[in-house]
Amino acid sequence: MGVGDLSDVERPKIGDDLYQHPHHPQLPVMDPKDGMPRQVSVTSMEDSKAPPLEPESFVCMGDESVFVIRDQWGEPLVRIEPARVKRWLPTSGTPGWVATLTEAEIQAAGVYSVFGTDVFWFEVWPLRPQCQFYKRVMTDFEKTEFKAVERVCAAQKTDNGEYLALRDTRVYACEHRSPRDFVSEERLRTFDAAAVASAKKTDEEWDGDAALAALNPGKTP
């Protein structure tokens, strides 16, 4: 990491997601009427639309579509619908989730840790907990009734020591994540394996005649 110049007014900083939004004019052009520079945006409304916020394509966020109890290998033993789950705020420790289980689910999960009197509660976990480095801030947008959410990764910082802004982008895999997500890490392994296999291809595998023929159809070398 380098040492950032804090006097640089154009350094990345919190708020860039709002003030550098595509809806804001960014590029000056000359106005033909008076010859003076005028701010315009070259981004269309369609271009500026954010991609859908989905757990599958944004691994920073948690997936609470279903709750599970896992075995020691990480495999789900029991799946519980969110409607059966309650937030649990213990007097000490980290907040979590609990649910009541049927006798069949108790046997399948092999759980013994319970609490309660008339109703017994068991601790459960989201299918994918939110990453502890994923932070969000909701603010007003330009002092209007609209709200904006800034999303940052606290595990990564710029040269100026500021958190990395995730903006409205997709994040398919991340090894900074805590707790780890083995599904996304498998995507990284698959991607790297394909890149290594591509790098191992030798020049002999490249058919120059075929490449020339493709560039000049109808001609023979």
C-alpha positions, 0 to 999 in steps of 0.5 A: 500500500502506498502513502496517499496525499490527503491534500489531493481533493480528487482522492477516493473518499466516502460519498463518491457513490453519491457525488460521482453517480452517473446522473451527475454531470461529469464531463464539460463540453463547449456550449455552441451558444456562448462558447463556454464550458457546460456540464453534461452527462454521457451516460443514459438513464438505462446505462445508469441502472444498478444491477439487481441486488441478489445474494447469488451475485453479491456474496457480501450480503447474507442469504436468509432465504432459508436457515440451517443447522450444519454438520462438522463438515459444513453440510446442512442437516436441517433446513428451516423456513424463515417464518419459523425463525426468531432473532435471538439477543442473548444477554452476552455474546453475539445476536443470532437466530433460533427456531423450534424443531420437530422431533424428526428435525432434532434427530436429523440434526443431532442437536442437544443444546436447547433453552426454554421451558414450555417451548424449546429453542435451537440455534440456527444460522442463515444459509449464508451469513453476511460478511462481517466486513460488509458495511452499509450506510443509508443517507439522504440523496441530494436532500430529497425524499429519496434514500441512497445506500453506500456499500463498502468493504472494510477488509480492503482500503485505498491508498488513503486508508479509506474503505473500498466502495463496492458501489452498484457492482456485482461481487461473485466471489471473495476470499476476504469474506468472513465467515468464508463462503465455500461456494464463492471460493469454488468459483475462484478455483474454477476460474483460476484452473481455467486460466492456468489451463489456457496459459499451458497451451503452446504455440504449436496448438495455434493453427496459423493457416486456419487463423489467416483463412478466418481473417481472409475468407475465400483466399488461400495462403 
